[in-house]
Amino acid sequence: MNILIVGGTGLTGAHAALHLHHLGHNITLMARKPPALDCLAGFGFIAGDYLKDDIDERHLGGFDALVFAAGADLRMLPDGNNADHFFHQANAIATPRFFARAKACGIGKAIYIGSWYAQVAPWAIACSAYVRSRHQADIAVRALSDDHFMVCSLNAPFIIGHVPGLVVPHLQALALYAAGRLPGIPVVAPAGGVNHISSQSMSEAIAALLEHGRGGTAYLAGDENLSWKDYLECWFAAAGNPQALPLTADEHPLLPDIILYAGRNREVYIAPDSNTLPYCRGQIRQTIAEVAAACLHG
């Protein structure tokens, strides 16, 4: 298939591009800036920003499938902007508009990489502009599905992974913290925990949905449920600095309340059906070790 990956220079999109290419598909990336990574240099590239509504048949014609890994989150919130307005415009308005354009241009399959919170913590829809906008985008893009345009969503928990040369600031900070290179940050673990999934698992799930996804369906992905204590201790072990971390109910600088949409100290665990989405499981500790090695040793 000729596949367009929107957000193809980020962690999820870039990993999916490499995996789908390995499976024999033709890959084109769309992002605001060309990829700076050597591993992505051989792919086609389209400079585009779906938020600006300037993408049309010239950009979307000729593709069989679309993978959308570019949902707006806190990293994209401009300084001084109202979060409610920004997330509504970027996710609830611009994303479905882009999918409608893709449908009109003849793309036959589309996967929306969404957030898991609306499914596992529905109370967050009312209190978080981000969760609400992602939920609205999910509903709107799946409503476009029909016999000629298969659209489904793949809603994921916390994603960790490694693409050669790509720096993911949050994961890099965890590696440096575990190695003792961020002095001043208390060596503790917050209460609660969440589910985690690797980029490899996500890429395998994306490939499966491109082949066998059911239009209009919201799929929930996930791998391992880990307390924050267990999760952070995996990082410390991977950094060669194993420690038993004491628990705290306070906000953690590297896991701040602003990214814990279900609430601080909550356990948000899931049990995805392994028969629904075929992808590798039990990947988190191995992936943490790979990311830590890349961040700390190059």
N, C-alpha and C positions, 0 to 999 in steps of 0.2 A: 504493500500500500504506500501511497504518497501521503505522508503524515506531517501536519503542521503542529509544532509545539509552541504554544504561546507561553512566555515566561521560560523559554528554553535555556536561559543562562543562569537560572537559580538552581538550588540543590535538587528539587524534585524534577524539574523539567530537564535539566542537564543529564541527570542519571537516567531518566526515562529515554532520552534521546540516544544515549550510548547503548542501552539495553535493546531498544527497538531496532536500532541499526544492526546490532549483533544478530538479531532474529531475521534480518534480511529486508527490512523496510527502508524506504527512501525518506530521509528526514530533512525537514527545513525548520529552522528556528525563527521565532519572531520575538523581538525585544526592542527596548528603546535604544540600546547600544549594542554593537557587535560583540560577540564573545571574545574574551581575552585569554581563554584557555586553549592550549595546544590541542587537547583532546577533542575539542569541538570545531577545530579549524576547517575540517573537511566537509562540514554540513552547509547546505544552503542557508542564507540568512535574509530576512526581511526586516528592515527597520520600521517599527510601527508601535503605536501606543493606542490601545483600544479605548482609553479614557477620552481621547480627543475626537473620536468618531470620524476618523479620516481614512478608514480602511474599507476597501471595496473590492469589486471583482478583479481588479488588477493584482491585488494581494492574495485573494482567497481562491481564485479560479484554479482548477486543476488538482486540488487536493481531495483525497478520498476520505480523510479522517482528520480530526482536530483533537488535541489534548490541551486543555486550558489549565495551566499551572501558575496563573498570574493574579489570583485574587488579592485585593488590596488589604494590607494589614497595618499594624502600628508603625512599621518601618517606613511606610510610604506616606504617613500623615504629615503634611507640610506644617512647619512651625506656625503657630498662631491660628491654624484652621480649627473650626468646630468639628469635633469627631463625628457627631451625629450626621451632619451635612455631608462631610467628606465620604464616609463609609456608605451612606445611602446612595450618593451619586456614583461612586466608583463600583460598588458591588451590586446594589439592588437595581440600578438604572443602566450603567454602562455595560456590565457583563451580559445580561440578557439581550441587550441591543446588539452586542457583538455576535452572540450565538444566532440571533435572528438573521443577521447579515450573512453568516456562514451558511445557514440553511438556504437562503435565497441564492447563494452562489454555487449551490449544488454539492456541498460537502455532505457525505452520507452518514458519517458517524462522528459523534462528539462526546468527549468525557470531560466533565467538570470536576476538578480537584477541589473539594470543599473542606469544611471544618466539621468536626464531629460533635460540637457542643449542642447543636439543636436537637440531636438525637439522644445524647447521653445526659445532658443537663438542660432540659428545655426551659427551666426557670431563667436561664441566662438570656433568653431571647428578649425578655421584657426589660432587663436591667443593663444590657450591653449593646451599644450601637453597633459594634463590630459583629457580634454573634447574630444580631437581628438582621443586619445587612447580608451576611453570608447565607442565612436561612432564606431570606427573600430571594436571593440570587438562585439558590438551589431549586426552590419551587418553580421559579420563572423559567429557568433554562430547561428543566425536565418537562415543563408543560409544552415545549416546542416539539417534543418527540412525536413522530408519526411513522408511517410505513416507509417513508423515504428519508427520514432523518432520525437515526437512532441516537438519543441523548440519554445518558445516565450520569450520576454523580458518584464519586469515590470520596467519601468523607473520612478523614484521617485524624488520628490523635497526634501526639508529639512525634515528629519525624527526625531521625538522626541518620547521617550517612556521610559518605566521602566520595567526592569527585576530584581526581587529580588536579591540583592547582587552584581549586576553589576554596576560598576562605569564608567560612560561615561564622560571623563574629560571636554569636551566642555559644556555639560549640567550642570555638577556640578559647573563649573565656573560661568555660568549664575545665578544659584541659590545663590551662595555666593555673587556675585555682587549685586543681587537684595536685599539681606539681609543686605547689607552694610558692608560685610566682606572682600571686596577687596579695601582697601583705595588706593587712588592715581589714580584710573580709573575714568574719568569724568562721571558724571551721566547725560548722554545725549543719544539721539537716532539718528542713521544715517537716512538720507533720503532714500526713496525707500522702497521696500518690496518684499516679495516672497510668494510662496505657501508653506504650511506645511502639513505634514501628520503624523498621529500617528503610532506607531508600531502595535497597534491593527488593524488599518485599513489595513496596509501592510500585516499582517498575514492573514486576511480575504481575501484579494485580491489574495494572493499566493494560498490559499486553493481553491478558485474559479477557478483559472487558471489550477491547477492540475486536476480538474474535467472537465472543459469545455474550456480550452484555445485553440485558433486556431494557429496551427503551422505556423511559419514564421512571426507572428504579433508582432509589438512593441506597448505595452499598456502603456499609460500615466496615472500614478496614481496621486492623489492629494486630498486635503481636503479643507483647508481654506486659502484664500488669506488675508494676514495681512501685513500692513505696519510694518517696523521695530519698529516704535514708539508704535504701538498697541501691537506688539509681546513682546517687552521688558516690557511694562507696565503690561502685564499679569504676567510676572515673578515677578515684584515688588509687585503686589497685592497678588500673591500666597505666597510670602515670608513674608507677613504681614507688608509690607513697601510701601504702595501704593503711587505713585508719578506721576505727569504729567511731562513727560520728554521733555525738549527742543530739537529741531532738530539741527543737525549739518551736514554740507556737508563734514566734515573731516572723515578720516578713524577711525573706532571704534576698540579699542584694542581687543574686544571679537568677532567682526565681521569683521576681516581684509580683505583687498582687495584680498589676496591670496586665499580665499575661496569663493569670490563673482565672479564667473566666467563670469557672464553676465555684470559685471561692477558695480562699486560703484554708489549708488544713483539711480539705475534703479528700476523700478517696473516690476517684472516678475510674472505675474498672469496668471492662467489657469482656465478653466472650464471643468474638466473631465466629460465625459458622465456617469451619474449614472446608466444608463441601461446596459452599457458595462461591468462594473466590480461591482458586488454587495459587498459593504463593508460599514461599519458604517461611518457616516459623523458627522461633528460638534464636533470633539473630542479634539481639540487643547487646549482649556482652561482647561478642565478637566485633560488632560494629563500633562500639565505644573504644575497644582496643585499637582498631584501625584508625579512627579519627584522632585519638590521643597521640598515636605514633606520628601521624602526619603533621599534627599541630606542633608537637614538641621536638620532633627530630627532622622534619622536612621530608 
